[in-house]
Amino acid sequence: MSFWSSQTLRSRLPRLIEPFHQDHIQSASYELCLGDEVYISALPDTPQKERKKVTLRNQETIPIPPGQFAFLITSETIKVPNNALALISMKFKYTSKGLINVSGLHVDPGYSGKLIFAVYNAGPLHVNLARGERVFAIWYADLDEDDEKPRNKIGYDVIPTDLMNIGDAVSSLPVLVKRLDDLEKKVEKYSFVQAIVWGVSGSVILAIIGVLLRFVIEPLIQPLLNMIQSSLASS
């Protein structure tokens, strides 16, 4: 497998990437832009009608919150020949802020369509992305011959609903943190109630023991104590 050089990309990509911009070629790779659709994973209590994609206009930006998953689509339509393979990644500018690509790292031979990236913000701050911003990178490499099982299915043009449903099924970090906080509060509340119960129970038990000693046990052993005292006095 040999990767395409910048010169090869310049000559071949105009037929494989639409729209193509020559200045997007950087060190044997091509930089792809964020498209007009973004979907950020919904929280479990988000109403169903509010669980929808965001459509970006012009160079509009959207923040991806810490601990949230998102689906991002490219503005370009990509084609991969049957005798080639493509590798994809997020640019370091964004991974250094904590944005991680958690989807696949390659594009199959024969694929044609836009690319969808599943990303996760593992950083402490919001990561802002703008439509048309160069967020991704793609590399092409030759295979030794045409692949006998190329990708024949129609590729993506929009972010499909089934992917959004998968995103909703994943609990985000803020949700997990909230659940842990709620659990901690319940444990603290239970411990407080338990302490009160044990305190009251202990007082009641001590009171019962006192009553038993005074009114039950003491009358029973008092004659024996009197006999012992009388024996000691007579001796």
C-alpha positions as CSV (number, residue, x, y, z in Angstrom):
1,M,0.0,0.0,0.0
2,S,1.4,3.4,-1.0
3,F,-0.1,6.7,0.0
4,W,-0.9,9.3,-2.6
5,S,1.5,12.3,-2.7
6,S,0.3,15.9,-2.8
7,Q,1.0,15.8,-6.5
8,T,-1.2,12.7,-7.0
9,L,-3.9,14.3,-4.9
10,R,-3.8,17.4,-7.0
11,S,-4.2,15.5,-10.2
12,R,-6.8,12.9,-9.1
13,L,-9.0,14.5,-6.4
14,P,-10.9,16.9,-8.7
15,R,-12.7,13.8,-9.9
16,L,-13.1,12.3,-6.4
17,I,-14.0,15.2,-4.1
18,E,-16.8,17.7,-4.7
19,P,-16.3,20.5,-4.2
20,F,-12.6,20.4,-4.6
21,H,-10.2,23.2,-3.5
22,Q,-6.6,22.8,-4.4
23,D,-5.4,24.8,-1.4
24,H,-7.0,22.2,0.9
25,I,-4.1,19.8,0.0
26,Q,-1.7,19.7,2.9
27,S,1.3,17.3,3.2
28,A,-0.2,14.3,1.3
29,S,-3.6,14.8,2.8
30,Y,-6.8,16.8,1.9
31,E,-8.6,18.9,4.5
32,L,-12.4,18.4,4.7
33,C,-14.9,21.0,5.9
34,L,-17.8,20.7,8.4
35,G,-21.1,20.6,6.5
36,D,-24.4,22.1,7.3
37,E,-25.7,19.4,9.7
38,V,-24.7,18.6,13.3
39,Y,-26.4,16.4,15.8
40,I,-25.5,16.5,19.5
41,S,-26.6,13.6,21.7
42,A,-29.7,14.4,23.7
43,L,-30.1,14.0,27.4
44,P,-32.5,11.3,28.6
45,D,-35.0,13.9,29.8
46,T,-34.9,15.8,26.5
47,P,-38.4,15.8,24.9
48,Q,-38.6,13.7,21.7
49,K,-39.6,16.7,19.6
50,E,-36.5,18.6,20.6
51,R,-34.2,15.7,19.6
52,K,-33.3,16.9,16.1
53,K,-30.4,18.0,13.9
54,V,-29.1,21.5,13.9
55,T,-28.8,23.1,10.5
56,L,-25.9,25.6,10.2
57,R,-26.1,28.6,8.0
58,N,-23.1,30.2,6.2
59,Q,-20.2,30.2,8.8
60,E,-22.5,29.7,11.8
61,T,-20.9,28.0,14.8
62,I,-22.1,25.4,17.2
63,P,-20.6,24.4,20.6
64,I,-20.1,20.7,21.6
65,P,-20.4,20.6,25.4
66,P,-17.9,18.7,27.5
67,G,-18.8,15.0,27.9
68,Q,-21.2,15.1,24.9
69,F,-21.3,13.0,21.7
70,A,-22.0,14.5,18.3
71,F,-22.4,13.5,14.7
72,L,-20.7,15.8,12.2
73,I,-21.1,15.6,8.4
74,T,-18.6,16.8,5.8
75,S,-19.6,19.4,3.2
76,E,-17.8,17.5,0.6
77,T,-18.9,14.3,-1.3
78,I,-16.2,11.8,-1.3
79,K,-15.4,9.0,-3.8
80,V,-12.9,6.2,-3.2
81,P,-11.8,4.1,-6.3
82,N,-12.1,0.3,-6.1
83,N,-8.4,0.0,-6.1
84,A,-7.8,2.5,-3.3
85,L,-8.5,3.0,0.4
86,A,-8.9,6.2,2.4
87,L,-8.0,7.0,6.0
88,I,-9.7,9.8,7.9
89,S,-9.0,11.7,11.1
90,M,-9.8,14.9,13.0
91,K,-7.2,17.6,12.7
92,F,-4.9,18.1,15.7
93,K,-6.2,21.6,16.3
94,Y,-9.4,20.0,17.5
95,T,-8.1,16.8,19.1
96,S,-5.8,18.9,21.3
97,K,-9.0,20.5,22.7
98,G,-10.4,17.1,23.6
99,L,-12.5,16.4,20.6
100,I,-12.0,12.7,19.8
101,N,-13.1,10.8,16.7
102,V,-14.9,7.6,18.0
103,S,-16.1,6.4,14.6
104,G,-14.2,4.5,11.9
105,L,-10.8,5.5,10.7
106,H,-11.1,4.4,7.1
107,V,-13.3,4.7,4.0
108,D,-14.0,1.5,2.1
109,P,-13.1,1.1,-1.6
110,G,-16.0,2.1,-3.8
111,Y,-17.6,4.4,-1.3
112,S,-19.4,7.5,-2.6
113,G,-21.1,10.1,-0.4
114,K,-20.5,12.4,2.4
115,L,-18.6,11.3,5.5
116,I,-20.1,11.3,9.0
117,F,-17.8,11.5,12.0
118,A,-19.0,10.4,15.5
119,V,-17.0,12.6,18.0
120,Y,-16.8,12.9,21.7
121,N,-15.7,15.9,23.7
122,A,-13.4,14.6,26.3
123,G,-12.1,18.0,27.2
124,P,-13.2,20.4,30.1
125,L,-14.5,23.1,27.8
126,H,-17.0,23.6,24.9
127,V,-15.5,23.0,21.5
128,N,-16.9,25.5,19.0
129,L,-17.1,24.4,15.3
130,A,-18.2,26.5,12.3
131,R,-19.7,25.4,9.1
132,G,-17.1,25.4,6.3
133,E,-14.3,25.1,8.9
134,R,-11.5,22.6,8.0
135,V,-12.1,20.1,10.7
136,F,-11.1,16.7,9.2
137,A,-8.3,15.2,7.0
138,I,-8.3,12.4,4.5
139,W,-5.5,10.3,3.0
140,Y,-5.7,8.1,-0.1
141,A,-3.6,4.9,-0.6
142,D,-3.4,2.5,-3.5
143,L,-4.4,-1.2,-3.1
144,D,-2.4,-3.8,-5.1
145,E,-5.5,-4.4,-7.3
146,D,-9.2,-3.7,-7.5
147,D,-11.0,-4.9,-4.4
148,E,-13.4,-7.7,-5.2
149,K,-15.9,-6.5,-2.6
150,P,-16.1,-2.7,-3.0
151,R,-18.7,-0.6,-1.1
152,N,-21.8,-0.6,-3.5
153,K,-24.3,0.9,-1.1
154,I,-25.3,4.5,-1.6
155,G,-23.3,6.7,0.8
156,Y,-24.6,9.3,3.2
157,D,-26.0,12.6,2.0
158,V,-27.5,13.7,5.4
159,I,-27.2,12.5,9.0
160,P,-29.8,9.6,9.1
161,T,-32.3,9.2,11.8
162,D,-31.1,5.7,12.9
163,L,-27.7,7.2,13.8
164,M,-29.4,9.9,15.9
165,N,-31.3,7.2,17.8
166,I,-28.0,5.4,18.5
167,G,-26.6,8.6,19.9
168,D,-29.6,9.1,22.2
169,A,-29.1,5.6,23.6
170,V,-25.7,6.6,24.9
171,S,-25.5,8.3,28.3
172,S,-23.4,11.4,28.2
173,L,-20.8,12.2,30.9
174,P,-23.0,15.0,32.5
175,V,-25.9,12.6,32.8
176,L,-23.6,10.1,34.6
177,V,-22.3,12.8,36.9
178,K,-25.8,13.8,37.7
179,R,-26.8,10.2,38.5
180,L,-23.7,9.8,40.7
181,D,-24.6,13.1,42.5
182,D,-28.2,11.9,43.0
183,L,-27.0,8.5,44.3
184,E,-24.5,10.2,46.7
185,K,-27.4,12.4,48.1
186,K,-29.5,9.3,48.5
187,V,-26.7,7.6,50.4
188,E,-26.1,10.6,52.6
189,K,-29.9,10.9,53.3
190,Y,-30.0,7.1,54.1
191,S,-27.0,7.4,56.4
192,F,-28.6,10.3,58.3
193,V,-31.9,8.5,58.7
194,Q,-30.1,5.4,59.8
195,A,-28.1,7.3,62.4
196,I,-31.3,8.8,63.8
197,V,-33.0,5.4,63.9
198,W,-30.0,3.8,65.6
199,G,-29.9,6.6,68.1
200,V,-33.5,6.4,69.0
201,S,-33.4,2.6,69.0
202,G,-30.4,2.7,71.4
203,S,-32.2,5.1,73.8
204,V,-35.3,2.9,73.8
205,I,-33.2,-0.2,74.4
206,L,-31.4,1.4,77.3
207,A,-34.7,2.6,78.8
208,I,-36.2,-0.9,78.6
209,I,-33.1,-2.4,80.2
210,G,-33.4,0.2,83.0
211,V,-37.1,-0.7,83.6
212,L,-36.2,-4.4,83.6
213,L,-33.5,-3.9,86.1
214,R,-35.6,-1.8,88.4
215,F,-38.9,-3.6,88.3
216,V,-38.1,-7.2,87.4
217,I,-34.6,-8.2,88.1
218,E,-34.1,-6.1,91.3
219,P,-37.2,-7.5,93.1
220,L,-36.0,-11.1,92.2
221,I,-32.4,-10.7,93.6
222,Q,-33.2,-8.4,96.5
223,P,-34.2,-11.3,98.9
224,L,-30.9,-13.0,98.0
225,L,-28.9,-9.8,98.7
226,N,-30.7,-9.5,102.1
227,M,-29.8,-13.1,103.0
228,I,-26.2,-12.5,102.1
229,Q,-26.1,-9.3,104.2
230,S,-27.7,-11.1,107.2
231,S,-25.2,-13.9,107.0
232,L,-22.3,-11.5,106.9
233,A,-23.7,-9.5,109.9
234,S,-24.2,-12.6,112.1
235,S,-20.7,-13.9,111.4
